[in-house]
Amino acid sequence: MSSEELPPVLGGYDLSDRSRYAAGFPHDVFTRLRAQEGILFHPPGKTADGEGFWVLSRYADMVEAAHDPTFSSQGGGGRAGGGTHIDDLAPGVHAGTLLNMMDDPRHGLIKEQVQPGASGQTLAAVEPDLRDLANSLVAEAVAKGEGDLVGDIAGPFAIKAALRLLGVPREDWDALAAWGDVSTGFDDREAGEDTERSQVARLAIYQYGASLLKRKRASPEADLLSAVGLAEIPADSGQPPLGTYEREVFFNLTLGAGTEPPRNAIAIGLLALAEHPDQWRALREDRSLLPGAIEEILRWASPTPYNRRTATRDIEFRGAKIKAGDKVTFWWASANRDETVFEDPFTFDIRRAHNPHLAFGFSSHTCMGEQMGRLDVRLILEALLDRVELIRPAGPVEWAKDNKHTVMLRKPVAFDGVTEVPVPAAPQVPPTTLPQHPGQYIITQMLPFNPFDPAFRDDPYTIYRRIAEGGPVVRTPAGTVVVTGHAEIVEALADARGGWGDGRLVADHFARDADGNPVRQFAFMDPPDHTRLRGLVGRAFTAKVVEGLRPRAERLVAELVAGAREAAAEGPVDLMEAVAHPLPSILLAELMGVPKDNLAEFRAWSAAIGRGLDPDFMLTRDQVGQRQGGRERFNRFFAELAAKRRAEPEDDLISALVAAEQEGDKLTESELVTTCTLLISAGYALTVHLIGNGMLALLKNPGQLAWLRAHPGEIAGAVEELLRFDGPTQMISRLVLEDTKVGDSPVKAGESLLLVLGAAARDPRVYENPDRLDLTRRPGVRNLGFGHGIHYCIGAPLARVTAQVAVGALAALDMELAVDDPARGDGMVVRGLAELPVHLK
């Protein structure tokens, strides 16, 4: 986005561009905004989901809006996602599940139950340990005469203090602190940026917290996680009981929210005191100034610069016409410099008399950890005041490229006039049993494989085979039931005692209605709802409709191949970009009746949703935002298109779905929209990677490729073998609804099943020479590449037709791989290629 497209008052500053924050928070921008407009609509800019957002900059506006339930922390207004970040987060995973992303009354009921774990007697119980920790870290840092405010003091203290509050055994502090640093950005990346290392760390932290929670529920102590484990929503409240996942994610939430803001408040506050030596001396002379200094540090630092809300209805606010579903950001850092509230707000003043800052938010969503945050700052200040006459800046500040937190990465300082103060001896603790690398912890607890391991991406089948050596059904320490056997998966998928239940296994795939309730796609429903909706969709999406697309697919492939041939004159051609991606996107768009002008957008949204088929722990924050943005756009697009087709039907699937009727029953608008999104998300990604994986398998097996060229009429059977050999869908999940068995293994209601279709496709009990590609293999057993049972993929016929046409045409070309091992994508559920470069001859 060019600066010309931004509102002039911003002076070319894109608030969504994280890279701009490397110079610190843009107080000059918000000073102009408060003076001139107060509230404005910010265009999409650098948002991952491609949507704009409202900006509140004035103190009074935020206080009023924070009191108004119109502005939701969870989501609503028909929006598919929600949460407190500018980019949408997934409902069921973040929005509506994490306490800070819930709305009342549920938010208030849970907060009331767990608040004692972060205040009062609990803080009194942990304070001696935290004081010893602060004294130890500070004594070590100042003894050198110089150090770094973040790396030596604020960083290690904040994260270990949060671990102590949670009740983590001391022997695990160093390992969890290291994982936490990777998770939140204090390694080799920018804060707010995701890498595989950060994703692995977050998943390991979640799994550790879930395991510790079980122990705390059995043997509670004076800590926050015990309070979470014991919390119960009153039965007469009208709210569902507190769920297991809601409890489990408290660990990650506390480790994040209990580390980032205190770390940054401490570091920024100490920098302010270093830059104002007169105020440091005043504190040393008069400790009664300490409470005021803490509040001024919090105002000055504003460690969480903004939170986002979602408008649940149309509203006119301060003259701005905000629509239902619009994103509204509350910029606390701006409110804390508001000239109408704070006298001389750009002066750091520990004696400030009137200081109603909003560093912890406001109203019912005031941070639950505010008492802990103040305690953290106080203990570090006391430890330094006891030991140091003066703190002096000794180098430049390095800020992170992050807008969700005001993150100081590094700040060298010198310590003058150091006095040695005795520190209590560190307690003796046993060695930790945690591995240094969080990925190893994942393998030992949650999954029998590391989905981020390059070896798994390159060849998951060798790892599946090793898992199957323990039997066709194995159970991880975390309780996941992993099924690798073909017969056992067929049995599980056919058993009505397994299904989706309340849908929590795939909560991130839900859209939301105008009231914020989940609207599930029928693929994630159980009978009778699934039966009803699939029956209605099946009346429109028939085998005849799919087969009728074959001639169009053949013409499209011919056009795409011709384009690839032209491009081959310049060098290698990427078959994924040239054929595999555009073919299904164009076919699906035409099938759905999407105008040609929208094809480019349609493909981009399809790709974002297709990548989002993986669980959220496999996705970066940007990928989650892109997926949620794709869903949001599809929902709006298909709602508008369906309205047009109701008025003027055409010869397309949307019109057929609108008209579909069974015994007087028809699809509602939300059912129609979610069905369209389902057909896109499943139809696009699976078809793309069936084509890509299939062509790679043929190019790596030239004998089989030669056979197919000699027998083009056998393309249907060849595609079935390619689907078996390296299919796009590697695994699916199910929830056990009633006690039953999978194979010889009993499973209990509430347990999760991970059905590894990729392993079943190589089951030696079923397939002779399963690791050999054999296009002459005749099906003697069911191919599970598209599932089985009532939830068998409704888009399978379209994927087969498209793949038969594409692979048949590409196999006839004279080509060879341009690289030995093309780059794989990052998926766990969907296996595919990032690229497939070939030399076309």
N, C-alpha and C positions, 0 to 999 in steps of 0.2 A: 504494500500500500504506500502510495506517495504521500508526502506531507501535505500536498494540496487537498487531499481527500479528507483530512482530519479537520475537525472544527478549529477555526483560527485561534481560539483561546488557548488551545493546547500548544501552540507554537511549534507544531511539527512533532510533538512527543506522542508516540503511540504507547498508551498505557499497557497494552497487551504484549508488547515486545520486551521479553525478559532481558534481552541483551542491553537495553537502555539503562537498566538498574545497576550496571557495573560502576556507575559514578555515584551510587547512593540514591536515596529516595528523592523524587523530583518535587521538593517543597515549593520551588518557584512556580511550577506549573499549577499546583493546587492553590497557591496564593492568588494567582490571576483568576482561577476558576471560582473560588469563593467570592471574589470581589465582583466578577462580571455576571456569572450565570448561576452558580450554585449546583445546578443539576443539568446534565446534558446526556445525549445519546452518543455513545462511542461506536464508530463503525467496526466491522470485524477485525481489521488489522491482522495481527499475528495469532489470533485464536486458532486452536487446533480444530475446533468444530465449525469454524467459519461463520460465527454469529456475533452480532454486536451486543452491546450491553449498556445499561444506564449507569451513570456515575453520580453518586451523592458526595458532596465535598464539605457541606456545612454541618456543624455540630448539631444545631437545632433540628435540621432535617433528619439526621440519623437517629436522634433520640425519638422523634415522632414515629419514624418508619419502623424502628426496632420494637415499638409498642404495638404496632398494627399487625394483626395476624394475616393480613393480605399478603405480606411478604414472608415467604416460607423458606426455612433452611433446608427443607427436604426436597421440594419441587412442586409440581402442580401446574394448573392452568393449561392442562393438556400436553405439557412438555414430557418427552420420553425420559429425560434424565433430570438431574438436579444437583444438590450439594452446595458447598460453600466456596468452590473455586470458580473462576470465570468460565472455564471450560466445563461442560457437563460431566458429572460423574455418574456411574451406573446405579440405578435404583436397586435396592436389595443387597448390594455389595458395599456401597458407601452411603448414598443418599437414602435416608429412611432407616438405616441400620446403625451407623455410628451415632453416638449420642449427640454430637455437635451438628449433625445433619438430620435431626428429627424435629418434629413439631409437637406442640402441646395438643392433647393432654399426655400423650405417651412420654414425650421428652421430660415433662415435669415429674411424672410418676417415677420414672427410672432415676432421674437426677436426685430426687428426694431420698431414694433408697441407697444410692451409692455415695452421695456427698460426704457422709461421715468418714468414708475411707480416705478422703483427701483434706480433712480438716480436723479441728478439735483434738480429741484424745489420740487419734492416729498420728497427727503431726507431732503432738507432744511426745509420743513414743519413739518416733523416728528422729527427732531433732538432735539428740545426743550423737547418734551415728553420723548425721549430716554435718554436725559441727566438727567432729573429728576428721571427717573427710575434707572439709574446707580448710581446716588448719594444716593438714598434711600436704595438700596440693599447693597451698599458698607458701608454706615454709620451704618446700622444695623449689618452687619457682623463684622466690625472691633471693634465695641463697646464692644464686648465680649472678645476681646484680642486674640481670636483664632477661627478657623472655617475651613470650607472645601472649597477649590477653586471651586469645581464643584457644590456641592449642595447648597452653600450659595451665590455664585456670578455668575459664568459662566452659569450654567444651567438655573436658573430662568430669568436671563437677556436675554439670547439669544432667548429663546422661546417667551418671552413677546415682545421683540423688533420685532420679525418676525410677531407677531399678530398685533402690531401697524402698521407696514408697510402695511400689508394686509387690514387694515381698520376695524379690529374686534372691536366692541364696548367694552369699558374698563370693563364693568360689566361682560363680558364673558371671560376675560383673565384667571382668575384662573381656571375655569372649563376646558377651552381649553388647558391650560398649563398642567393640570393634565392628560387629555386625550393624549396630545402629549408625555408626559413622558412615559406613558404606551406604546404608539405606537412605540417610538424609542428606548425603552429598559431601561429606568431609573426607573424600578420598581423591580420586583423580578426575572428577567431573564437576559440572556446575550444579549447585543446589537447584532443585526443581527439574533437572534433566535426568532421564532414566537411562540406565545401562543394564546389561544382563546381570552385572554384579549387584546392582541395587535391587533388581527384581528378586534375585535369589535370596538376598539378605532379608527383604521384607517377608518373603514366604517362610523362611526359616524362623524369623522372629514370631510370626503368627503361629507357627506350629509349636514353638517352644512355649508361647503363652497359653495355647490351648492345653498343652500337657500340664503346665504348672497350675492352671485353673482347676483341673481335675483334682490335683493334690490339695489345693486350698479348700475346695468344697468339702473334701473328706476331713481335713484337719485345719480349720481356719485359724488365722493369727491376726495381729494388729497391723493390717496393711490394706491397701486399696483392692488388690485382687481378691482377697478374702471377702471384702464387702461386696464386690461384684458377684462372687460365687454364692453368697447368702441372700442377695437381693431377690425379692419377689414382688411383683406387681399385685396390689390388692385384688382379690377375686371379684369384689363388687364394683370395680372401676369401669367395667365395660371394655377393658383392653385385654388382648391376648396375653398369656403368660410370657415372661421374658425368655426368649429363645436361646438355645445353646450358642448359635453363631453370634447373636447380639452380645453375649457375655464374652466370647472369645476375642472379638475384635477390640475390646477395651484395652487389651495389652498393647496392641499396635498404636491405638489412639493415644494412650497415655505416654507411651515411649516417644511418640512424635510431638504431641502437644506439650508434654512435660519436659521436653529437651530443647526444641527449637526456640520458643519464646524466652525461657529463662537464660539460655546460652547467649542469645543476642542482646537481651536486656542487660545482662551482666557486662558483656564486652563493650557495648555502646555506652553504658553508664560509666564504666571505668575510664573509657576514652574521654568522656565529657569532663570527668574529674581531673584527668591528666592535663586537659586543655584549660582547666580553670583551677590552678593550684591554690588560689585563695580559698576556694570552697573546700578543697581537700583539707587544708590546714584548719579551717573552721570546724570540720567534722572531727578532726583529731582532738581539738581543744574542747569540743562540746558534743558529746554523744547524744544529747537530747535532740539534736538536729537530724538524727538518723532516720526516723519515720518520714519526715518531710523529704529527705534526700531520696529515699526509696521511691516515693510517689513521683518525684520529679524525674528520676531515672526512667521510670515506666512511661511517663508522658513523653519524654524526650526521645526514647528509643522506639516507642510504638512498634514492638517486634512483630506484630501481625498487622501489616498496613491496611488490609481490607478483608472483608468477608462478603460473599455474594448471597443474595436471596433471589427467590423466584416469585413473580407476581402471580397469585392464584386467581385473579379476576381483573377485568378492566378497571382502571382507577385513574383519576386525575389527581396528581400529586404535585403541589407547588407549580401548577400550570403545565406540567408535563403529562401528556396522555400516554400512560403506560398500559400496555395490553396484557391480557392473561398469557402467561408463559414467558413473558419478557424477563431477562436477567437484570438484576439491580444490584450494584456493588456499593457497599458502605465503606468509605475510605477513612478508617479510624485515624490513620496517621495525619490526615488532613484536619479532621475534627480536633485533634490534639494540638493544632497550631492555629485554631480559629481565633481571630483577633477580637471577636465579639464575646468570647468566653474567658480567654486567658490574657492577662495584662502582659504586654511585651513578650509574646509567645516564642520569639526566636532567641530569647535569652535563657540560658540554663541557670536556674536559681533554686537552690535547695531550701531557701527560706520562703518559697512561694506560698502565700497564705490561702489562695483559692485555687484548688487543683482538681477539679472533677473530671479527670481524664477518662478516656474510653479505651485504655490499653487492653482491658480484658473484655471488651465488648459492652453490651448493655442489655437491660431487661432480662427476660427469662433465660436468654442465651449468654449471660455473663459467664465467663470461663469458670468451670467447676474447680480448676486448679489455682485460682487467684491467691489463696492463702499460701499455697506451696510456692508459688512464684515469688511472693514477697519474702518468704522465708529464705529461699535460695539467694536472693540479692543481699539480704541482711547478713547472712552467715559469711559470704565472701567479703563483704565490706568490713565486717568486724575482724576477720582474720587478717586482712591487709592493714587496717587501721592500727592494729596491735603491733605491726612489724615494720611498717614503711613510713618514712617521713614525707616522701614525695614520689609520685609516679610521673615520669617524663616520656612524651612521645619520642620514639627512636627510629621511626621509619614510616613510610606511607601506609594508609589503610587500604586493604583490598576487600572490595565488596563483591558479593556473589551476583550473578545475573539472574535475579529472582524477584518476582513481584508479590509472591504470597507471603514471604517472610523477609524482614529487613535483616539480611544475613551478612555479618562481618566474617570474612574468612581468615584474615590475618591482620594483626596490628602489633608490631614490635614496640616494646617499651623498655625503659630503664627504671630500676628501683633504687632510690637514694635513701641513705640513712637507715639501713636495714638493722633491725634489732632481732636478735635470736630469741625466740620464745619456744619453750619445750613443747613437744608434740607427743601425745599419748602413743605408746607402742602399738603398732598395727596388730590386730588380732590374727591369730594363727588360723588359717583356713585350709581345708583339704584341696587337693588339685581338682580342677574342673574335669568333667568327663565330656565336655563339649568339644567337637572338632574345631580346628581353626577356621576351616572353610565352611560357610553356611550350607553350601551345596551338599556336603557330606551329611549334614544333619537332616536335610530333606530326605535323602535316600534312606536313612536309617529310621525315619519316623513316618512321613506322610505318603511317599510314593516309593515304589521299588526301583525307580530310575530317576535320574536328574534330567528334567526336560530342557535344561539350558546347556547340557553337555554337548559339545560339537560331535562327539562320537555317537551320541543318541540321534542327533539330527542326520548324520551321514548314514547310519545303519541301525535303526531301532530294532530290526528283526533279530540280530545277534543278542541284544539285551533282552528282548521278549523271550527268546529261547532259554536264556539263563534263568529268568524268572519262572518259566514253566517247569524247570527242573524241580521246583518245590511243589509241583502239582498244578492242576488246571485252575485251582482256586486257592489264593493265598491271602493272608490278612496282614496289613502293615501294623506297626506298633500304635499308630494313631487311630486304627480301627477301620480303615478303608479296605473293602473286600475287592481284590483285584482278580478278575476272571480272564484267563487267556485261552482256555480250551474251546474249540468250535462247538462241540455238543453242549457244553455248559452255557455258552452264550446264547445258543438257540433256545435252550430251556429257559434261561432267565428272561429273554425277550418275549417269550410266549406265555409267561406266567403272569396272570392278572394280579398276583400279590406283589408285583413290582411295578413301578411307574414313576410319576412325577410328584405325586402328593400335592403339597402346597407350592411346589415349584422352586423351593429355596436352592436346589442344586444349580439352577440356571437363572437365578434372580436377575443377573445382569442383562439378560436377553428380553426383559419385559419393558413394554412401553407403559405409560400411565394415562389414565383418563383425566377428565377435567377436575376430578376430586382427589387426584393423586393415587388412586387405587391401581394395582397392577392389571394390565390387560394382556393376558398371555396368548401367544400364538398357539393354534390348535396342536402343533407338534409337541407342545409341552403341557398338554392336558391329558387327563385320564377319562375313560368312559364315565358317564354318558356324554359329557360335553365334547370330548374328542370325536366320538362317533357321529354326533349331530353335525359338527362343523366339517369334518372330513367328508361326510356324505354330501353336504351342500357344495363344497369346493369340487368334489369329484364329478358333479353334474356339469360343471363348466370346463374343468381341466381334464378332458377325456383323452383316451389313447388316440382317437381319430384326430383331435386337435394337434397333438404332439406329432404324429406321423405326417400330418399335413405341412409341418415345418421343414421336412427333409429337403424338398426342392429348393426352398429359400436358403437353407443352410449350405447346400451344394453351391449355389450361386455366390453366396458370401465367401465361402472358402476359396473359390476360384479367384475372386477379386483380391482377397487378402494374400493369397499365394503369388498372384501377379505383382502385387506391391512388394512382397518380400524378394522376388526375383530382381526387381529393379534396384532395391536397396543392396542386394548382394554384390553389385558392381563396386560398391564402396568398401566392402569388407564383410566380416561376419554379421549374420542376421540373428537377432534374438527371437526365437520362435514364440516365447511367452508374450512378448510385446507385439509381435507381428500377427499372430494368429490366436493363441490360447486365450488371451484376455479380451480382445475385441469381439471375437465370434460370439460367445455366450451373452455378452452385454448387449450387443446389437439385436440378437435373436430375442432375448428377454424383453428388451425395450419395445420391439415391434409387436411381440405377442401381447404385451400389456397395453399397447396403444399409446406409447410415449411419443410425443412429437419429435421430429428429427432435430429441432433446435435444442432439445434438452438432452441429446445423446451423450455429450461430453460430461455433463453433470451427472447423468444417470450412471455412467461407468465409474466415475470417481466415488459416488456414494456407495455403489455396489462393492467396490474394492475395499472401502473402509469397513463396511458391515461384514464382508467376508472375512477380513483379517480378525474382526472382533468375535468370531465364533469360538476362539480360545477363551479359557477362563481368564478373569482379569489379572491374576497374578502373572500371566504370561505376556501381558501387554504393558507398554509404556503408558505414561499418563497422556501423552499426545495421542497415542493410538486409541485409548479409551475415549478421549475427546472427539477424535475423528469418527469413531464408530457411533457415538451418541449423536454427533452432528449429522451423520448420514441418516440415521434413523429418524431424527427430527425432520429432516428435509423430505424424506420419503413419506413420512406420515402426512405432512402438509400437502405434498404434491399429490399423493394418491387420494386424499380427501377431496381436493379440488377437482381432480380428474374424474372421480366417481360421481361427484355432483353434476359434472357436465354430461357424463354418460347416462345418468338417470333422465336428464332432459332430452338428450339426443344420442341414443345408442348407436354404436358403430360395430364393425366386425372385429372385435378384439376381446381379450380375456376379461378386461375390466367390465365391459358391457355384459359379458356372459355371467360374471360373478354377481353383478347387480341384479340380473334377471333370474339367477338360480333360485329354485324354489323346491321344497320337498314337504309335501303334506301341509302346505300353507305356511311353512317356516322359511324365512329368508335371513340372509346375513345382515347384522346391524352394521352401522357405519364403522364402528371401532373394529368389529370382526373383519370387515372387508379390508380395512387399511392394514391391520396386522397380518392378514393372510397374504396380501401383496408383498409386504416386507419379508415375510417368511419365504415366499417363492423366490424372491431376489437373493436373499442371503444364502439360502441353500443351493439354489440353482446356479448361481454365478460361481462361487468359490469352488464347489465340488467339480463342476464341469471344467473350469480352467485347469485345475490340477490333475484331473483324470487325463486330459490331453497332454499336459506337460510331463507328468510322471510316465505316461505310456510311451511317449516319443523317446524319452531318455532311456527307458528300458530297452526299446527296440534298437536304438543306436549303440547301446552297450552289448547287445546280443545280435551281431550282424547276421548270424545264421537264421535266426527267427525273423529278422527283417526281410531277408531274401525269400524266406518261405511265404511271408505275407504278400510280397510283391508278385510272387508266382501264383498266389491263391487269393486275389482281391475279393472274391465272393465270400470268403470266410471271415470278413471283417467283424461281424457280430460276435462270433465265438472268440476272436482275437481280443476284442475289447473286454470281454468277460475275464479272460486270463490276465490281461493287463490290470484290470480292476482288482483281481485277487493278488497279483504279484506285488504291486506297490500302489494300493488304492489311496485316495485322498483322505478318507475318513478313517483315522487310526483308532479312535476310541470314543465311546459315549458313556454317559452316566445314567444311573437309575437309582431310585430310592426304594428300599424295602418297605412295603406298606403293611404287610402282615408277616408274622414268623413263617419261614418256609425253608427250603433247601435249594442250594445251587450245586448240582452234582451231588456229592456226598457230604457237602459242608452245610451245616445249619447256619442260617442268617436270621437276625432279629429285626423286627419292625424298627424303622428309624435309621438303620445302617445304610451306608452309601455303597453302591456297586460301581466299580470302574470296569467296563466291558471293553477289552482291548481287541477290537476287530482286526487290527493288523496282525496280532499274534494268532488269532483263529485262522487267518488266511494262510498261515504257514504251519498249521498243526499237522505234525507227521502222522498222527493217528487217522487223519482224514485224507491228506494229500500225499501221494508218492513223490519223492524228491521235491519237497515243497519250496526249496530255495532255487529251483530251476525254472526259468521262464520257458513255458512249453505251449505254444499257440495251438497245438493239436490236442491239448488236454480237453477232454470232454467232461462236462459237468456231471459228477455223480452225486454231489452234495450241494446244498444251498450256498450260493455266494453271498457273504454277509457284508459286501462292500457298501450297500445302501441300507443296512440294518435288516430287521426281520420283525414279523408280527404286525400288530395293529399300527405301530409307529413306523412302519417301513416308509422310506423317503418318498414323498409324493412327487418329487421332481426327478426320480430315477429314470423314467422313460425319456424325458427331455435330455438329461445328461447323456444317456446311452446314444440317442440319435445324434446329438451334436458331436460326441466323441467318435462315433463310427464314421461320420462324414469327414471330420478333421483328420483323424489318424489315417483313414484310408487315403486321403489326398496327399498328406505329407509323406506317408510311407512310400509313395510312388516316386518321390523326388530323389535325385542323386545328391546326397548330403553326407557330411561327417561332422562330428563334434569339433568345435573350435577350442575347447578346453576339456581336459580329461574328467574333471569333477565340477560341474556347474554349481553355483552357489545355491544352497537350500534356503528356503524361507525359515522363519522363526517359530512356526506353529507346532503345537503339541497335538491338538485334536485334528487339525487339518494339515496334512503333509504335502508340501509342494515345493516348487522351485522359485527362486527369486529371478532367475534368468536361465535361458537355454540357448547359448550362442552356437551357431552352426555355420559351416561353409557350404553354401549352395553352389553346386557345380553346373 
